[in-house]
């Protein structure tokens, strides 16, 4: 498959070495990120997984034990470490771009891709997931209202991404769209 990053079997050095996926929980960052990394022969990193490894506990346990503020500080520390990575696709936690100056750091660290997904799709994907700490108090219609309100709050940050891509579709189509948009962005 020609992903557009190889010229005469040599890596196109102008192609971004750090691709950072942002978007709401359930937008497909992990699924798309793994497929994108595989397609590009890049490493894949999930910032929540990095934090869980560093803290030796789940995100839910970090929230429960130390609170959201502590977790958001850990996220900011991870963002600041991203410049040390090359040839990598990074999936961020849904709230990461909103706190501190994280969106500014993310945009400086690499090419940011916002996976835009609607409320209904997000609801269908996360409504039965009991591992997400921000959802524990919400079910049914209160969960939909929570998603809608959080999206309204977070979209101004997400919209600052360098590339916006419609998510909620087949992951292969999303990856193809990302590669096409990055390639066409390079030409401008």
N, C-alpha and C positions, 0 to 999 in steps of 0.2 A: 504494500500500500504506500502510495506517495503522500505523505502528510504535509509536504510543502516545506520541510525544514532541511531537506537534503538536496544539494546541488552536485551532480556528478559523483554520487556516493560519498560526499563530504558534508558534514554538518554545516548548515548555513549559520555562521557566527553572528549574524545580525538578528537571528530569532531569539526571543526573550528566554533567558536562562531560568527565570523564576516566574511561574504563572500561579496567581493566587486567586482562588475561588471564594467568593463571598455570597451571602444570601441567607435567607431565613432558614431555621431548622426545617428539615424535610424538603428542602429545595433540590436535593440531589447532589450536593457538593462532594460527598464521599464516593458515590457511585460514578459520577462523571469524572471526578479527580483521578480515581484508579484507572479508568479506561483511557483518559487523556494521557496519563503518565506512561501507561503501557504502549500506547500509540506512538508517543514521542521517544520512547526508551529513556524516560526520565524517572527519577526517584519520586515516590509519593509519600507525603507526610500530612497527617491530620493533626492540627494543633491541639485538639482536645486529647488525643492519644498521647502526644508529647507531654502534656500537663499531667495526665493520669500516670504516666511512667515516672515522671519526675517526683510526683507527690505520693506514689505508691497507693493510690486510691482512686475510685471512680469520680467523675465530675459531680454526680449526685451526692456522693459522700463528702466531697470538698465543700459543696454548697451547704450541706447539713452541718458539717463540723465547723467550718470557718466563715461561712456566709458568702454572698455574691460579691461583695467588695474585694475580698481576698482573692477569689477566683479571677475577677477582672484584672487585678494587679498581675497575677500570673500570666494572663493572656497578653498584657502589655509587654511583659518581659520577653515572652516568646516572639512577639512581633519584632522587637528590637534585635533579636538574634537571627532574623531571616536573611540578612545580608551575607551571612556566612555560608549559605547554601547556593549551589549551582545546579543547573539542569534538574529542576525539581518542580513538581506541581504540589501546591499547598492548599488544603481545604481548611478553612477557618471555622471557628464556632460562630453561630448566627449572630451573637451579640458583640463579637470582637470589634467590628468597625465602628461601633457606636461610642465606645468608651475611650477616655483619655484623648490622645491625638492619634489613635490607632489607624484611622483611615488615611491620614497623611503619611504615616510610616509605611502602611501597606502599599500605597501608590508610589512611594519612593523605592520600595524594596523590589518591585517587579510589576508585571502587567496584571492589573486586577480585573477579574471577570465577575460580573454580577449575574447570578442565575435567578432570573425573575420568574416567580411562580405565584399563581393566584391562591386566594384564601381557601377555596374548596379543595384544591389539589393538596395543599399543605395539610388541611384538616384530615383528609382521607389517609395521608401518609403517616401522620403522627398521633392520631386520636387514640390508638391502642398502646402507644409506647409509654411505659411507666418509668423509663430510665431518665427522662428529661426533667431536670429539677424545676424549671419554670412552669411546667404543665401540671404538677401534682394537684393543684387546687382547682383544676378546670376539667369539665366534661361537657359533652353535647354542645348546646348553644352557647354556654359560657366560654367554652374552648374556642368556638368560631369567633366570638366577640373579642376574646383575648388576642387571637391571631390577627384579626383585622386591626385592632388598636396598636399592637406591636409593629405591624407592617407600616402603618401610618407614621409611627414614631421613628422607625429605622430606615424607611425608604430614602429620606434626604441624605443619609450617609451612604447607603448602597448605591444610590444614583451617582455618586462621585467616582464610581469605578471607571476605569479607562474603556472597558467594553461591557455592553449590556447584551445578554443573550436570554432568549425565552427558554426557560427550563420546563419541567413538567411533561417532557416528551421522551421518546426513546433516547437512551443515553448515547447511542452511536450517532444519532442525528444532532444531538447537542454538541458532542465532541467535534463533528464535522463543521458545525456552525462556528464554534470557537476557533478552530484552525483557520477557517476561511476569513473570519473577522480579524484575527491577528495578522494574517498574511496581507489582507487589504489595507490594514492600518499601517503596516510597514511601508507600503508604497506611497503613502501620503506624506 
